[in-house]
């Protein structure tokens, strides 16, 4: 919990809560039925892609978000703003890839969503069947 104008250094913060989620979104924070502003979320896990290719990822968020595949930032949608979509592309081989989404909510609408598309995948939210937890 905190008030930020840009994404904080999550490694320097002590989490107020932790748990698991099937998909990216604000539901874990809102389920706590606490203040719906001034919080951040960090999701870490693995993304499964079925085939080699160029994948385009999108974050839609109010306020800031960033998406990393491995150590590479693929989408930078940071800062204070209403719902905005930003995108980026990355070449991925078939298999599992580490994925991290960071997000913060300062005020207004509480919203974050991650979508993707590729040669044989229409633009869509990343489904739960493509996301895995660390062993």
Helices and strands as residue ranges (DSSP letters): G 10-12, H 27-30, E 39-49, E 53-62, E 65-69, E 72-77, E 84-92, E 95-105, E 111-118, E 121-125, G 128-130, E 131-132
